[in-house]
Amino acid sequence: MNGNISTLNNWQRYALLLMLVYLLIYILPLGVRPMMIPDEARYAQIPHEMITTGNWVSPHLNGLRYFEKPVLGYWVTAISMQLFGENTFAMRLPSALSAGLSAFAVFLLCMRFSRRQSTALYAAAIYLSMLGVFLIGTINILDSLFSFLLTAAFVTFYFSHRENDTAKRLLYLILLGLFCGAAFLAKGFLAFVLLGAVIAPYVIWQGRWQELFTRGWIALLSAIVIVAPWGIMVHLQEPEYWHYFFWEEHVKRFASDQAQHSEPFWFYLMYLPLLTMPWIMHLPAAFKNLFNSSGSGSQGDAELAKYSLLWFLVPFIFFSISRGKLPTYVLPCMAPLAVMLATGIENYISAKKPLASGYKGLNIASGIMAALFFIVALLLVLIQSGVVGKLVWSDAESWKWIALAAAFVLGGVLLLWSARQLSTAKRFSLQAMSIVAVMFVISIGIPQRTAESKMPGDFLLEHVHRINPETIILSDDIMIHAVNWFFGRTDVYLTGAGESRHGLSFADSRHRLIEGEALRVFIAEHLGKDEMVIVHHSDADARMQAIMPVQAQESRWGKFVLWFIPLQAQGSQQIQENG
């Protein structure tokens, strides 16, 4: 990039555009979608209980011990709730900010070490426009925060590795440890495993293995300083925490045949195209020219490419080997992939002589991606016309699928338009923008059938007036966290253990599990003495119908069912709410 004013102003405009798109797509719609079960309700309720109880050391859910994750994610969400209120915007804001900060970390890395400063802006734009980053970064789960902290740790390590000034290198090593410790507090030992599995081989590869011992202790000590205070406090408060957290949430989840979400080795290869859309078709060109050494400053570019490749491959292989898999787990792989895409594509273009010929291969990739966008739009039309598959949206919400189809058509047009540009900046901008309309519609166009199976908030709020402090509430393990949140109760009995099984194993909590024949007995014992509310998913209809007393009043909406059992018999009553 040359230094004339007009060029600088152009880059400033592109940077401003990226920030505005980020605010429009990631931040502003956060409060539009209702809360989803189970994850969003879970990761909202735990911070809520921290705020209300004042216990910020040991996580609790429904008043039960919950040892599946450390505390940093809950702390951050709790602080957001205290600043912006206990609402969907506040609970999702940490994830969205983490996505933005990850993009900024990628920007800083490329700005410092890439031979072309434009690569920094391209890498940030690619990262934020990956569909997977958006989908994970706009819901209330821990993966986006964890991914940012890991990204920051990997970036600060590379700064320290390439720094010659002793004082600055020390600062970067301390920051590396702080980010590593924070990542541990977000999701556990996985932070140390992933960082060690990338950094150690890279340092050895560079012939600087001695630094693992001469400098590594600085980062390790810094991490311990962050982790130790809470680690000691939670052990003193809950001595069983570390045993359960290490064996159940790490060892068994990684290696056990009974691990949650068990999937085959190739699971993430299947999801990678979706997670990286719309950039997937550019991967071959990017990887082909990743280590291109032409041009000034090429050595720095090549070294960054090597590091990014290792940074991507090691976690990706690790997560693929692990028994338990979810698409969200590989989010930490997206930052180095964005670096490789930006670097590789620019190398691909610059390697071609004349320059314009460098665009031809990319044009083919853009054309293929545009065709896929058009095919998706056509499929939406065919589905909603009843030609193929089942209807996703009802007639009353036709605008949602029409808007989504239009967004894919617009995206395809932008991809084709990008192929006509001779400016690399304009090409990157148009390709990044191709997915923006799709992202925006996803935020506002949730199908009603999805709401009726994953978003029980409005249904539960309709029945809040029936709840008083003396009302006995029972819930299945699917809806429990939403029941806690919307009914404002942490003493709910469970009709199935689910993920609360460990919390229910303690002597002071076992009475909270009422399942099987015990549920029938429990209802009979409290009948005529206490008001009862029983909430469950429609999957349990047959079992629950069989044990309900005649005075029970049934309400349902979509997949959600609520039974109200009054103090006095008022005759059998069923209320069907079909939404």
SULHU-V222198 format. One record per pair of residues at least 6 apart in sequence whose C-alpha atoms are under 6 Angstrom apart, sorted by the first residue. I is the first residue (numbers start at 1). J is the second residue. Records with the same first field share a line. If there is no record, write none. Layout:
I: J ; J
//
This chain:
25: 440
26: 96
30: 89
31: 88 ; 89
35: 455
36: 454 ; 455
37: 454
40: 140
41: 481 ; 482
42: 481
45: 485
46: 60 ; 61
47: 74 ; 78
50: 56
57: 234
58: 234
59: 66
60: 66
62: 490
63: 490
64: 503
65: 503
66: 503
68: 245
69: 187
70: 185 ; 186
71: 185
72: 185 ; 186
73: 186
77: 91
80: 90
81: 90
84: 90
92: 139 ; 140
95: 137 ; 144 ; 145
96: 137 ; 138
98: 144 ; 145 ; 148
99: 137
102: 148
103: 124
107: 120 ; 124
110: 120
111: 117 ; 120
113: 300
114: 301
115: 297 ; 301
119: 342
122: 342
123: 338 ; 339 ; 342
126: 338
127: 338
129: 432
130: 276 ; 277
131: 275 ; 277
132: 275
137: 144
146: 183 ; 186
147: 332
149: 179 ; 183
153: 176 ; 179 ; 180
156: 172 ; 176
157: 176
160: 169 ; 172
163: 169
173: 219
174: 219 ; 222
176: 219
177: 219 ; 220 ; 222 ; 223
178: 222 ; 223
180: 223
181: 223 ; 226 ; 227
183: 191
184: 191
198: 311
203: 209
253: 259 ; 324
254: 322 ; 323
255: 323
259: 324
260: 324
261: 324 ; 325
262: 323 ; 324 ; 325
263: 325
265: 320 ; 321
273: 280
281: 365
282: 365
286: 341 ; 344 ; 345
287: 344
289: 344 ; 347 ; 348
290: 344
291: 302
308: 336
312: 333 ; 336
349: 358
352: 358
363: 419
366: 415
370: 412 ; 415
373: 408 ; 412
374: 409
377: 405 ; 408
382: 388
383: 389 ; 391
384: 391
393: 447
400: 445
404: 441
407: 437 ; 438
411: 434 ; 435
414: 430 ; 434
415: 431
418: 427 ; 430
421: 427
452: 558 ; 559
453: 559
471: 531 ; 532
472: 532
473: 492 ; 532 ; 533 ; 534
474: 492 ; 493 ; 494 ; 534
475: 494 ; 495 ; 534 ; 535 ; 536
476: 494 ; 495 ; 496 ; 536
477: 496 ; 498
484: 490
493: 512 ; 513
494: 513 ; 514
495: 514 ; 515
496: 515
504: 510
520: 547
528: 567 ; 568
530: 567
531: 565 ; 566 ; 567
532: 564 ; 565
533: 563 ; 564
534: 562 ; 563
535: 561 ; 562
536: 561
537: 559 ; 560 ; 561
538: 559 ; 560
550: 572
551: 569 ; 570 ; 571 ; 572
552: 564 ; 565
553: 563 ; 564 ; 573 ; 574
554: 562 ; 563 ; 574 ; 575
555: 561 ; 562 ; 575 ; 576
556: 576 ; 577
557: 577 ; 578
//
